[in-house]
Amino acid sequence: MNATPSAAAPMRVLVAIDGSAPSARAVDLVCGVPWPDGTAIVVAQAVESGEGLYGGLWPAVAMVELGQLEAEVRSAADQDVTEAAERLRRPGLAIETAVLPGRPATVIGERARAMGADLIIVGSRGHGRISSMLLGSVSSELVDHAPAPVLVARGTSIERVLLAWDGSTCAARAAELLQAWPIFARSSVRVVSVADIEVPWWTGFPEPGSPELMPTFVEAAEASRRHRDELVMGMTDTLRAAGLATTGDRLEGDAATELLARANATKTDLIVLGTHGRTGLARLVIGSVARNVLHHATSSVLIVREKDTHAKLPSPGLGPASRA
C-alpha cells in the first residue's frame, strides 16, 4: 500500500509561464498534482525590455514607442500570473506571483535559486505575446543550467510514471526523487531499462553476420540483457520497498526510441530521467537520450540534471533559503 502524502514535507515550486497555451497546460498540471500542505508555489513570467522585445535591432522610430510597449507587456504579464495564481489557490498552499524583468531563462533560473526551488515547471513550447518569448528554447536552457529539476508539462496528470533506468548516477538521482517527493506517493511507476545490443566497437568491425563476429556478438548481447534485467529487478524492488506501485520492463534497441515507444504504448503521463546516461557496453553519451526524449515525447518529462555526483540530494523544501 502506498504511503499517503498528508504529513510529507512541503515543497518549493516555480511555475514559469508566458501567456501561451502550452504554459497554461503547465498550470493545469500544477492544479492536478497532490502537493503536500505548506508547499510554496511561485507563478513567474519573464518580461524582456529594450531590444529584447523586438528580437533584435530596430529603427529609432520603433524605439520611441518602447516605453509604451514595455508597459503593455508588463501589464499583460501581471494579468497572466494573477489569473494563473487564482486557479492554483487552495487551502494548504502558499501561492505567490512574480513578473521578472530580463532574459527568460536567466531570470527564471535566478529566481529558482533564490527561493531554493525543489522543482521548476514550464510548458513544452509556446509563443507568448512577443515572438521572442519562446518557452521551447527556455525549457531546453533550463534543463542544462537550472538549479533544480525541470518538469516540461504536456499533460495534466502524473499518475502513470515511467522511470528511465540505466544505473548511472544521474538516473539514481532521478529515482531518489520518486522516493523522496510526496507528489509521487500515489503514482504507479514503470521502471524501463534499454539494452543496446549493437555490434560492440571492440570487435574490430568485421562484416555483419560474419562467422568470427557472431559468438562475440551473442555473448555481448546476452551480457547486456542480463545486466539490464538485474537493473530493472533491483530498482523495482527498491521502489516497491519505498511504497510505490512498481513494475519493470527490459527493452532492446535505441534508448530514446524504445523509451518513447513504451511511454506511448502504456499511456504514460510523465517520463522521469537524468540528463546523462550509459548506452552500449563501453560508450558514454552525455545528454543525448534525455534530449531526444524531451524533444519528442508526447507526455510530460521530468529532467533531473546531474550535479555533484558525491552530493546528497536535498529533501523537498530544504533549499538554500531554508538552511541556516
Short mmCIF file of the C-alpha atoms (twelve columns), coordinates in Angstrom:
data_MODEL
# 
_entry.id   MODEL 
# 
loop_
_atom_site.group_PDB 
_atom_site.id 
_atom_site.type_symbol 
_atom_site.label_atom_id 
_atom_site.label_alt_id 
_atom_site.label_comp_id 
_atom_site.label_asym_id 
_atom_site.label_seq_id 
_atom_site.Cartn_x 
_atom_site.Cartn_y 
_atom_site.Cartn_z 
_atom_site.pdbx_PDB_model_num 
ATOM 1   C CA . MET A 1   0.000  0.000   0.000   1 
ATOM 2   C CA . ASN A 2   1.380  3.419   -0.935  1 
ATOM 3   C CA . ALA A 3   2.231  5.984   1.679   1 
ATOM 4   C CA . THR A 4   -0.053 8.993   1.947   1 
ATOM 5   C CA . PRO A 5   1.459  12.452  1.390   1 
ATOM 6   C CA . SER A 6   -0.539 14.232  4.093   1 
ATOM 7   C CA . ALA A 7   2.300  14.536  6.603   1 
ATOM 8   C CA . ALA A 8   5.022  14.935  3.995   1 
ATOM 9   C CA . ALA A 9   7.482  17.795  3.867   1 
ATOM 10  C CA . PRO A 10  6.308  20.819  1.843   1 
ATOM 11  C CA . MET A 11  7.981  21.696  -1.433  1 
ATOM 12  C CA . ARG A 12  9.077  24.866  -3.197  1 
ATOM 13  C CA . VAL A 13  7.928  25.071  -6.811  1 
ATOM 14  C CA . LEU A 14  8.487  27.678  -9.513  1 
ATOM 15  C CA . VAL A 15  5.982  27.644  -12.389 1 
ATOM 16  C CA . ALA A 16  7.226  29.634  -15.387 1 
ATOM 17  C CA . ILE A 17  4.522  30.820  -17.800 1 
ATOM 18  C CA . ASP A 18  4.447  33.079  -20.860 1 
ATOM 19  C CA . GLY A 19  0.779  33.582  -21.687 1 
ATOM 20  C CA . SER A 20  0.710  30.747  -24.248 1 
ATOM 21  C CA . ALA A 21  -1.490 27.650  -24.451 1 
ATOM 22  C CA . PRO A 22  1.401  25.290  -23.540 1 
ATOM 23  C CA . SER A 23  2.208  27.340  -20.447 1 
ATOM 24  C CA . ALA A 24  -1.482 27.210  -19.498 1 
ATOM 25  C CA . ARG A 25  -1.129 23.418  -19.702 1 
ATOM 26  C CA . ALA A 26  1.690  23.663  -17.173 1 
ATOM 27  C CA . VAL A 27  -0.717 25.427  -14.825 1 
ATOM 28  C CA . ASP A 28  -3.276 22.669  -15.476 1 
ATOM 29  C CA . LEU A 29  -0.690 20.110  -14.413 1 
ATOM 30  C CA . VAL A 30  0.134  22.012  -11.238 1 
ATOM 31  C CA . CYS A 31  -3.584 22.100  -10.424 1 
ATOM 32  C CA . GLY A 32  -3.746 18.318  -10.595 1 
ATOM 33  C CA . VAL A 33  -0.670 17.480  -8.514  1 
ATOM 34  C CA . PRO A 34  -1.266 16.416  -4.857  1 
ATOM 35  C CA . TRP A 35  1.069  18.945  -3.272  1 
ATOM 36  C CA . PRO A 36  1.719  18.457  0.449   1 
ATOM 37  C CA . ASP A 37  0.389  21.071  2.838   1 
ATOM 38  C CA . GLY A 38  2.681  24.061  3.198   1 
ATOM 39  C CA . THR A 39  4.009  23.862  -0.355  1 
ATOM 40  C CA . ALA A 40  5.049  27.272  -1.725  1 
ATOM 41  C CA . ILE A 41  4.331  27.857  -5.412  1 
ATOM 42  C CA . VAL A 42  5.602  30.909  -7.269  1 
ATOM 43  C CA . VAL A 43  3.976  31.654  -10.628 1 
ATOM 44  C CA . ALA A 44  6.500  33.688  -12.612 1 
ATOM 45  C CA . GLN A 45  6.637  35.290  -16.016 1 
ATOM 46  C CA . ALA A 46  9.712  36.859  -17.570 1 
ATOM 47  C CA . VAL A 47  9.419  40.165  -19.408 1 
ATOM 48  C CA . GLU A 48  12.251 41.306  -21.618 1 
ATOM 49  C CA . SER A 49  12.951 45.008  -22.104 1 
ATOM 50  C CA . GLY A 50  14.616 47.198  -24.692 1 
ATOM 51  C CA . GLU A 51  15.788 45.424  -27.835 1 
ATOM 52  C CA . GLY A 52  14.787 42.087  -26.352 1 
ATOM 53  C CA . LEU A 53  11.140 42.948  -27.001 1 
ATOM 54  C CA . TYR A 54  11.788 43.229  -30.738 1 
ATOM 55  C CA . GLY A 55  14.135 40.274  -31.040 1 
ATOM 56  C CA . GLY A 56  16.996 42.473  -32.281 1 
ATOM 57  C CA . LEU A 57  17.872 45.936  -33.512 1 
ATOM 58  C CA . TRP A 58  15.015 48.033  -34.801 1 
ATOM 59  C CA . PRO A 59  14.820 51.525  -36.314 1 
ATOM 60  C CA . ALA A 60  14.816 54.510  -33.977 1 
ATOM 61  C CA . VAL A 61  11.139 55.168  -34.702 1 
ATOM 62  C CA . ALA A 62  10.277 51.840  -33.126 1 
ATOM 63  C CA . MET A 63  12.287 52.668  -30.044 1 
ATOM 64  C CA . VAL A 64  10.187 55.780  -29.480 1 
ATOM 65  C CA . GLU A 65  7.271  53.520  -28.590 1 
ATOM 66  C CA . LEU A 66  9.391  51.235  -26.441 1 
ATOM 67  C CA . GLY A 67  8.187  52.646  -23.144 1 
ATOM 68  C CA . GLN A 68  4.561  52.119  -24.062 1 
ATOM 69  C CA . LEU A 69  5.258  48.601  -25.297 1 
ATOM 70  C CA . GLU A 70  7.130  47.667  -22.134 1 
ATOM 71  C CA . ALA A 71  4.238  48.948  -20.022 1 
ATOM 72  C CA . GLU A 72  1.738  46.918  -22.046 1 
ATOM 73  C CA . VAL A 73  3.818  43.761  -21.833 1 
ATOM 74  C CA . ARG A 74  4.286  44.206  -18.089 1 
ATOM 75  C CA . SER A 75  0.546  44.739  -17.612 1 
ATOM 76  C CA . ALA A 76  -0.272 41.631  -19.640 1 
ATOM 77  C CA . ALA A 77  2.260  39.589  -17.636 1 
ATOM 78  C CA . ASP A 78  0.747  40.833  -14.370 1 
ATOM 79  C CA . GLN A 79  -2.640 39.659  -15.577 1 
ATOM 80  C CA . ASP A 80  -1.267 36.284  -16.679 1 
ATOM 81  C CA . VAL A 81  0.376  35.441  -13.356 1 
ATOM 82  C CA . THR A 82  -2.593 36.733  -11.362 1 
ATOM 83  C CA . GLU A 83  -5.054 34.577  -13.293 1 
ATOM 84  C CA . ALA A 84  -2.800 31.523  -13.009 1 
ATOM 85  C CA . ALA A 85  -2.346 32.062  -9.271  1 
ATOM 86  C CA . GLU A 86  -6.111 32.256  -8.756  1 
ATOM 87  C CA . ARG A 87  -6.505 28.898  -10.470 1 
ATOM 88  C CA . LEU A 88  -3.926 27.344  -8.147  1 
ATOM 89  C CA . ARG A 89  -5.179 28.714  -4.836  1 
ATOM 90  C CA . ARG A 90  -6.445 26.137  -2.367  1 
ATOM 91  C CA . PRO A 91  -6.090 25.512  1.363   1 
ATOM 92  C CA . GLY A 92  -2.625 24.391  2.381   1 
ATOM 93  C CA . LEU A 93  -0.754 26.058  -0.481  1 
ATOM 94  C CA . ALA A 94  1.120  29.367  -0.396  1 
ATOM 95  C CA . ILE A 95  0.801  30.976  -3.836  1 
ATOM 96  C CA . GLU A 96  2.872  33.952  -4.959  1 
ATOM 97  C CA . THR A 97  3.306  35.755  -8.270  1 
ATOM 98  C CA . ALA A 98  6.340  37.385  -9.843  1 
ATOM 99  C CA . VAL A 99  6.980  39.322  -13.050 1 
ATOM 100 C CA . LEU A 100 10.704 39.076  -13.716 1 
ATOM 101 C CA . PRO A 101 12.416 41.664  -15.926 1 
ATOM 102 C CA . GLY A 102 15.151 40.231  -18.098 1 
ATOM 103 C CA . ARG A 103 16.153 37.331  -20.294 1 
ATOM 104 C CA . PRO A 104 13.658 34.485  -19.541 1 
ATOM 105 C CA . ALA A 105 15.966 31.520  -18.913 1 
ATOM 106 C CA . THR A 106 18.352 33.645  -16.873 1 
ATOM 107 C CA . VAL A 107 15.821 35.329  -14.589 1 
ATOM 108 C CA . ILE A 108 13.783 32.153  -14.106 1 
ATOM 109 C CA . GLY A 109 16.905 30.292  -13.042 1 
ATOM 110 C CA . GLU A 110 17.937 33.121  -10.716 1 
ATOM 111 C CA . ARG A 111 14.518 33.219  -9.058  1 
ATOM 112 C CA . ALA A 112 14.521 29.444  -8.634  1 
ATOM 113 C CA . ARG A 113 17.929 29.615  -6.989  1 
ATOM 114 C CA . ALA A 114 16.900 32.496  -4.719  1 
ATOM 115 C CA . MET A 115 13.823 30.678  -3.442  1 
ATOM 116 C CA . GLY A 116 15.607 27.332  -3.089  1 
ATOM 117 C CA . ALA A 117 13.190 25.691  -5.553  1 
ATOM 118 C CA . ASP A 118 12.858 21.928  -5.491  1 
ATOM 119 C CA . LEU A 119 11.221 21.910  -8.916  1 
ATOM 120 C CA . ILE A 120 10.739 24.178  -11.941 1 
ATOM 121 C CA . ILE A 121 7.712  23.602  -14.180 1 
ATOM 122 C CA . VAL A 122 7.433  25.026  -17.705 1 
ATOM 123 C CA . GLY A 123 5.291  24.493  -20.792 1 
ATOM 124 C CA . SER A 124 6.655  22.354  -23.585 1 
ATOM 125 C CA . ARG A 125 6.719  25.019  -26.250 1 
ATOM 126 C CA . GLY A 126 4.861  28.256  -26.672 1 
ATOM 127 C CA . HIS A 127 4.990  31.667  -28.227 1 
ATOM 128 C CA . GLY A 128 3.862  34.417  -25.917 1 
ATOM 129 C CA . ARG A 129 2.627  37.831  -26.895 1 
ATOM 130 C CA . ILE A 130 6.133  38.680  -28.129 1 
ATOM 131 C CA . SER A 131 7.655  36.299  -30.683 1 
ATOM 132 C CA . SER A 132 10.993 36.073  -28.858 1 
ATOM 133 C CA . MET A 133 9.381  34.677  -25.695 1 
ATOM 134 C CA . LEU A 134 9.696  31.003  -26.604 1 
ATOM 135 C CA . LEU A 135 9.417  28.502  -23.781 1 
ATOM 136 C CA . GLY A 136 10.733 25.741  -26.009 1 
ATOM 137 C CA . SER A 137 14.191 27.286  -26.016 1 
ATOM 138 C CA . VAL A 138 13.804 28.435  -22.419 1 
ATOM 139 C CA . SER A 139 12.956 24.948  -21.194 1 
ATOM 140 C CA . SER A 140 15.944 23.493  -23.044 1 
ATOM 141 C CA . GLU A 141 18.296 26.004  -21.468 1 
ATOM 142 C CA . LEU A 142 16.807 25.482  -18.026 1 
ATOM 143 C CA . VAL A 143 17.388 21.741  -18.323 1 
ATOM 144 C CA . ASP A 144 21.091 22.431  -18.766 1 
ATOM 145 C CA . HIS A 145 21.573 25.227  -16.243 1 
ATOM 146 C CA . ALA A 146 18.722 25.470  -13.731 1 
ATOM 147 C CA . PRO A 147 19.478 24.827  -10.050 1 
ATOM 148 C CA . ALA A 148 16.600 22.334  -9.775  1 
ATOM 149 C CA . PRO A 149 14.976 19.546  -11.800 1 
ATOM 150 C CA . VAL A 150 12.789 20.802  -14.643 1 
ATOM 151 C CA . LEU A 151 9.371  19.369  -15.469 1 
ATOM 152 C CA . VAL A 152 8.267  20.118  -19.026 1 
ATOM 153 C CA . ALA A 153 4.481  19.813  -18.958 1 
ATOM 154 C CA . ARG A 154 2.480  18.308  -21.793 1 
ATOM 155 C CA . GLY A 155 -0.365 16.723  -19.807 1 
ATOM 156 C CA . THR A 156 -2.371 17.279  -16.646 1 
ATOM 157 C CA . SER A 157 -1.501 14.224  -14.537 1 
ATOM 158 C CA . ILE A 158 1.446  12.369  -13.007 1 
ATOM 159 C CA . GLU A 159 -0.421 9.166   -12.144 1 
ATOM 160 C CA . ARG A 160 1.461  6.910   -14.598 1 
ATOM 161 C CA . VAL A 161 5.216  7.419   -14.404 1 
ATOM 162 C CA . LEU A 162 7.981  5.868   -16.484 1 
ATOM 163 C CA . LEU A 163 11.453 5.911   -14.936 1 
ATOM 164 C CA . ALA A 164 14.293 5.563   -17.438 1 
ATOM 165 C CA . TRP A 165 16.832 3.472   -15.544 1 
ATOM 166 C CA . ASP A 166 20.394 2.652   -16.568 1 
ATOM 167 C CA . GLY A 167 22.152 2.516   -13.207 1 
ATOM 168 C CA . SER A 168 24.038 5.788   -13.747 1 
ATOM 169 C CA . THR A 169 24.447 8.421   -11.039 1 
ATOM 170 C CA . CYS A 170 22.021 10.814  -12.682 1 
ATOM 171 C CA . ALA A 171 19.414 8.060   -13.121 1 
ATOM 172 C CA . ALA A 172 19.882 7.256   -9.423  1 
ATOM 173 C CA . ARG A 173 19.225 10.889  -8.605  1 
ATOM 174 C CA . ALA A 174 16.001 10.751  -10.623 1 
ATOM 175 C CA . ALA A 175 14.970 7.572   -8.790  1 
ATOM 176 C CA . GLU A 176 15.632 9.265   -5.456  1 
ATOM 177 C CA . LEU A 177 13.171 11.996  -6.364  1 
ATOM 178 C CA . LEU A 178 10.439 9.425   -6.926  1 
ATOM 179 C CA . GLN A 179 11.046 8.087   -3.431  1 
ATOM 180 C CA . ALA A 180 11.530 11.436  -1.688  1 
ATOM 181 C CA . TRP A 181 8.858  13.642  -3.240  1 
ATOM 182 C CA . PRO A 182 5.378  13.148  -1.768  1 
ATOM 183 C CA . ILE A 183 3.707  14.091  -5.066  1 
ATOM 184 C CA . PHE A 184 4.574  10.608  -6.382  1 
ATOM 185 C CA . ALA A 185 3.202  8.665   -3.399  1 
ATOM 186 C CA . ARG A 186 0.059  7.668   -5.311  1 
ATOM 187 C CA . SER A 187 1.690  7.251   -8.717  1 
ATOM 188 C CA . SER A 188 2.311  3.919   -10.420 1 
ATOM 189 C CA . VAL A 189 5.882  3.637   -11.675 1 
ATOM 190 C CA . ARG A 190 7.201  1.597   -14.590 1 
ATOM 191 C CA . VAL A 191 10.975 1.076   -14.466 1 
ATOM 192 C CA . VAL A 192 12.345 0.763   -18.004 1 
ATOM 193 C CA . SER A 193 15.912 -0.119  -18.951 1 
ATOM 194 C CA . VAL A 194 17.026 -0.486  -22.560 1 
ATOM 195 C CA . ALA A 195 19.713 -2.961  -23.609 1 
ATOM 196 C CA . ASP A 196 21.830 -1.752  -26.515 1 
ATOM 197 C CA . ILE A 197 22.845 -4.891  -28.410 1 
ATOM 198 C CA . GLU A 198 24.569 -3.327  -31.385 1 
ATOM 199 C CA . VAL A 199 27.896 -4.693  -32.576 1 
ATOM 200 C CA . PRO A 200 30.473 -3.849  -29.876 1 
ATOM 201 C CA . TRP A 201 33.140 -1.411  -31.053 1 
ATOM 202 C CA . TRP A 202 35.924 -3.564  -29.669 1 
ATOM 203 C CA . THR A 203 35.191 -6.422  -32.105 1 
ATOM 204 C CA . GLY A 204 37.117 -4.591  -34.826 1 
ATOM 205 C CA . PHE A 205 34.028 -4.025  -37.026 1 
ATOM 206 C CA . PRO A 206 34.118 -7.176  -39.185 1 
ATOM 207 C CA . GLU A 207 31.392 -7.708  -41.746 1 
ATOM 208 C CA . PRO A 208 27.938 -8.044  -40.117 1 
ATOM 209 C CA . GLY A 209 26.918 -11.696 -39.859 1 
ATOM 210 C CA . SER A 210 30.455 -12.983 -40.344 1 
ATOM 211 C CA . PRO A 211 31.224 -16.263 -38.517 1 
ATOM 212 C CA . GLU A 212 34.039 -14.716 -36.448 1 
ATOM 213 C CA . LEU A 213 31.736 -11.981 -35.171 1 
ATOM 214 C CA . MET A 214 28.662 -13.947 -34.138 1 
ATOM 215 C CA . PRO A 215 29.950 -15.709 -30.982 1 
ATOM 216 C CA . THR A 216 31.340 -12.447 -29.609 1 
ATOM 217 C CA . PHE A 217 28.226 -10.509 -30.519 1 
ATOM 218 C CA . VAL A 218 25.890 -13.091 -28.998 1 
ATOM 219 C CA . GLU A 219 27.919 -13.160 -25.795 1 
ATOM 220 C CA . ALA A 220 27.950 -9.358  -25.530 1 
ATOM 221 C CA . ALA A 221 24.229 -9.106  -26.263 1 
ATOM 222 C CA . GLU A 222 23.360 -11.675 -23.613 1 
ATOM 223 C CA . ALA A 223 25.579 -9.903  -21.084 1 
ATOM 224 C CA . SER A 224 23.793 -6.648  -21.831 1 
ATOM 225 C CA . ARG A 225 20.380 -8.279  -21.442 1 
ATOM 226 C CA . ARG A 226 21.342 -9.886  -18.115 1 
ATOM 227 C CA . HIS A 227 22.722 -6.598  -16.820 1 
ATOM 228 C CA . ARG A 228 19.555 -4.698  -17.741 1 
ATOM 229 C CA . ASP A 229 17.369 -7.407  -16.207 1 
ATOM 230 C CA . GLU A 230 19.312 -7.051  -12.965 1 
ATOM 231 C CA . LEU A 231 19.000 -3.266  -13.078 1 
ATOM 232 C CA . VAL A 232 15.231 -3.439  -13.576 1 
ATOM 233 C CA . MET A 233 14.716 -6.003  -10.819 1 
ATOM 234 C CA . GLY A 234 16.878 -4.079  -8.369  1 
ATOM 235 C CA . MET A 235 15.181 -0.719  -8.896  1 
ATOM 236 C CA . THR A 236 11.712 -2.265  -8.972  1 
ATOM 237 C CA . ASP A 237 12.375 -3.817  -5.569  1 
ATOM 238 C CA . THR A 238 13.752 -0.534  -4.249  1 
ATOM 239 C CA . LEU A 239 10.713 1.495   -5.297  1 
ATOM 240 C CA . ARG A 240 8.300  -1.127  -4.008  1 
ATOM 241 C CA . ALA A 241 10.082 -1.044  -0.657  1 
ATOM 242 C CA . ALA A 242 9.515  2.724   -0.651  1 
ATOM 243 C CA . GLY A 243 5.766  2.142   -1.013  1 
ATOM 244 C CA . LEU A 244 5.383  2.812   -4.732  1 
ATOM 245 C CA . ALA A 245 3.335  0.571   -7.027  1 
ATOM 246 C CA . THR A 246 6.048  -0.511  -9.447  1 
ATOM 247 C CA . THR A 247 6.512  -2.739  -12.487 1 
ATOM 248 C CA . GLY A 248 9.575  -3.205  -14.692 1 
ATOM 249 C CA . ASP A 249 10.460 -3.701  -18.346 1 
ATOM 250 C CA . ARG A 250 13.717 -4.527  -20.106 1 
ATOM 251 C CA . LEU A 251 13.738 -3.420  -23.735 1 
ATOM 252 C CA . GLU A 252 16.259 -3.650  -26.577 1 
ATOM 253 C CA . GLY A 253 17.366 -1.093  -29.145 1 
ATOM 254 C CA . ASP A 254 17.963 2.627   -29.245 1 
ATOM 255 C CA . ALA A 255 17.301 4.002   -25.763 1 
ATOM 256 C CA . ALA A 256 15.339 7.136   -26.686 1 
ATOM 257 C CA . THR A 257 13.287 5.376   -29.357 1 
ATOM 258 C CA . GLU A 258 12.329 2.498   -27.073 1 
ATOM 259 C CA . LEU A 259 11.552 4.739   -24.100 1 
ATOM 260 C CA . LEU A 260 9.250  6.886   -26.216 1 
ATOM 261 C CA . ALA A 261 7.519  3.863   -27.731 1 
ATOM 262 C CA . ARG A 262 6.897  2.259   -24.328 1 
ATOM 263 C CA . ALA A 263 5.672  5.558   -22.894 1 
ATOM 264 C CA . ASN A 264 3.154  5.881   -25.728 1 
ATOM 265 C CA . ALA A 265 2.056  2.247   -25.505 1 
ATOM 266 C CA . THR A 266 1.403  2.464   -21.754 1 
ATOM 267 C CA . LYS A 267 -0.190 5.935   -21.893 1 
ATOM 268 C CA . THR A 268 2.464  7.306   -19.594 1 
ATOM 269 C CA . ASP A 269 1.748  10.681  -18.001 1 
ATOM 270 C CA . LEU A 270 5.326  11.514  -17.030 1 
ATOM 271 C CA . ILE A 271 8.759  10.283  -18.105 1 
ATOM 272 C CA . VAL A 272 11.445 10.753  -15.440 1 
ATOM 273 C CA . LEU A 273 15.104 10.577  -16.413 1 
ATOM 274 C CA . GLY A 274 18.526 12.063  -15.853 1 
ATOM 275 C CA . THR A 275 20.391 14.131  -18.430 1 
ATOM 276 C CA . HIS A 276 23.326 11.727  -18.674 1 
ATOM 277 C CA . GLY A 277 23.157 8.005   -19.302 1 
ATOM 278 C CA . ARG A 278 25.124 4.995   -20.408 1 
ATOM 279 C CA . THR A 279 24.345 3.340   -23.711 1 
ATOM 280 C CA . GLY A 280 26.052 0.330   -25.183 1 
ATOM 281 C CA . LEU A 281 28.771 -1.606  -23.369 1 
ATOM 282 C CA . ALA A 282 31.568 0.967   -23.403 1 
ATOM 283 C CA . ARG A 283 30.075 4.204   -24.669 1 
ATOM 284 C CA . LEU A 284 29.073 7.282   -22.649 1 
ATOM 285 C CA . VAL A 285 26.660 9.626   -24.388 1 
ATOM 286 C CA . ILE A 286 26.211 12.843  -22.453 1 
ATOM 287 C CA . GLY A 287 22.665 14.083  -22.509 1 
ATOM 288 C CA . SER A 288 21.609 12.710  -25.905 1 
ATOM 289 C CA . VAL A 289 18.943 10.285  -24.666 1 
ATOM 290 C CA . ALA A 290 17.354 12.841  -22.351 1 
ATOM 291 C CA . ARG A 291 17.455 15.477  -25.062 1 
ATOM 292 C CA . ASN A 292 15.767 13.233  -27.627 1 
ATOM 293 C CA . VAL A 293 13.085 12.172  -25.157 1 
ATOM 294 C CA . LEU A 294 12.477 15.763  -24.099 1 
ATOM 295 C CA . HIS A 295 12.046 16.932  -27.680 1 
ATOM 296 C CA . HIS A 296 9.855  14.086  -28.964 1 
ATOM 297 C CA . ALA A 297 7.749  12.861  -26.041 1 
ATOM 298 C CA . THR A 298 4.001  13.372  -26.087 1 
ATOM 299 C CA . SER A 299 3.858  13.056  -22.294 1 
ATOM 300 C CA . SER A 300 5.323  15.368  -19.682 1 
ATOM 301 C CA . VAL A 301 9.040  14.918  -18.970 1 
ATOM 302 C CA . LEU A 302 10.907 15.474  -15.712 1 
ATOM 303 C CA . ILE A 303 14.593 16.070  -16.383 1 
ATOM 304 C CA . VAL A 304 16.998 15.650  -13.466 1 
ATOM 305 C CA . ARG A 305 20.346 17.209  -14.299 1 
ATOM 306 C CA . GLU A 306 23.358 15.592  -12.690 1 
ATOM 307 C CA . LYS A 307 25.269 17.902  -10.399 1 
ATOM 308 C CA . ASP A 308 27.979 16.826  -7.983  1 
ATOM 309 C CA . THR A 309 27.921 13.033  -8.095  1 
ATOM 310 C CA . HIS A 310 29.004 12.964  -4.448  1 
ATOM 311 C CA . ALA A 311 26.419 15.464  -3.241  1 
ATOM 312 C CA . LYS A 312 23.448 14.244  -1.238  1 
ATOM 313 C CA . LEU A 313 20.099 15.011  -2.797  1 
ATOM 314 C CA . PRO A 314 18.367 17.675  -0.675  1 
ATOM 315 C CA . SER A 315 14.969 16.877  0.778   1 
ATOM 316 C CA . PRO A 316 11.948 18.786  -0.548  1 
ATOM 317 C CA . GLY A 317 11.758 22.268  0.910   1 
ATOM 318 C CA . LEU A 318 15.371 22.268  2.091   1 
ATOM 319 C CA . GLY A 319 16.790 24.602  -0.498  1 
ATOM 320 C CA . PRO A 320 19.385 27.280  0.201   1 
ATOM 321 C CA . ALA A 321 16.775 29.696  1.514   1 
ATOM 322 C CA . SER A 322 15.792 27.360  4.347   1 
ATOM 323 C CA . ARG A 323 19.234 26.330  5.523   1 
ATOM 324 C CA . ALA A 324 20.898 28.013  8.466   1 
# 
